[in-house]
């Protein structure tokens, strides 16, 4: 769900006139590879940048956002057209753009622009050097990947902070509900911005595996449910999450778990449809 926060932060800067969605990311990150210099902020937000997915080694040592961009950002030369490709690299590049525009670390940007205004006291950005009270570990066995549900659950050894604006936030269901209420009350974004970008599909194609049309921040699903809903899901190393809400932010389901023991896609749908 971290990508939702990052999308909101970008839209806030758009409202302030500090960047435009059709700006090239290279305008803020001049050290991007030559092949990546035409990529726009909008393409990063909607996963149509054409960037390659990162290798596993991107999380086997600690990297700052600047180091991550320098080491792991590259165009996918196997594809002629930049089609939708859900990945983390797009949002880590956006993280670096946010840092360059605001001249603050990502954690400070999130804190000042979202967490403090909404009094989200149990949320923040992971930092390996900091002890975070009551922070849960993630236990996984790749049940929904190459493994089996019978495989032994284990704790991972990845540097989670490297995910930055793509997946490094921690939170609670209560705090995430405050986020939803902040969107409903237009505390974070204006009604106009929300209607134009957050709630509105930005692409014409429904993506079955993403369960919706990409908005900037959510996936708009009007095919798998009786009434349209906004979806935000995530899964990293045993941490699995789902946020389902109607467009008015009145019917909301938030589920967080730290194991791979449940299929939250099915479970989330059952809960949402139960009331």
C-alpha positions, 0 to 999 in steps of 0.5 A: 500500500506504500505506493498509494502514499507515494502517489498522493505525495506526487499529486500534492506537489502537482497541486502546489505547482512544484511538478507536472505529471508530464514532466520528464523524471530526468528533469529532476534526476539528471543521472538517469540512464540515457535510455530512461530520460524520456520517461514521465512522472505520469508513466511512472505512476501508472507503471507504463515507463518500460523500466525493467524489474529489479533483481533480487540483489537489490534487497540483499544489501542496503541502498539509499534511493540515490544508490538504488536508482543508479544501480538498478534503473534500466529500460527493458530492451526486450519490449518495443512498446512500454505496456503496463508492468506492475513493478517497484522500480517505478515508485522508487524512482518517484521516491527519488523525485520527491526527495529532489523536489522537496529536498527532504528524505522520503520519510520526512516527506511522508511524515510532514505531508500525510502522517502528522496531519492525519495523526497516524502515530503508528505509521512510518518508513522502515529504517534498518538502523532504527528499532520500531516498537511492536513492529511485526516480522513477515513470515512466508513460504511463497505459497502464492509463488513457486512454493507450497502451502506445506513449506515451512514459514520463515523470516526473510533477510531482505533490506526492506528499507530499499523498497522506499516509496514502493513498499517501505511503509509500516502501519496499522489498520486503524491508521490506514483508516485515518488515511481513507478518511483523510481522502474522504474529507479532502484533507490530503487532496482537493476534490478536483484532484481526487476526481481527476486522478485518484478515482478516475481510470487513467488507462483504457484497458482493464487489467485482469491480474491487477483487478482493475483499471489503474488510477493514480493510486488505486485500481478501479474495479467495475467488473468483478463486483456488483458496484465499482470499488477502488482496490490497493493490494500489496505483498512483500516477504510474508507481509500481505495487505488489502484495502477495498473501498467504494468511491465515496470512501464509506464502505471500507475493508482493510486487512493486514497480515504477516504470513502467507497463510491466507489468500487475501484476494479471496478473503478480502472479497468475502469480507467486503461482500458480507456487508 
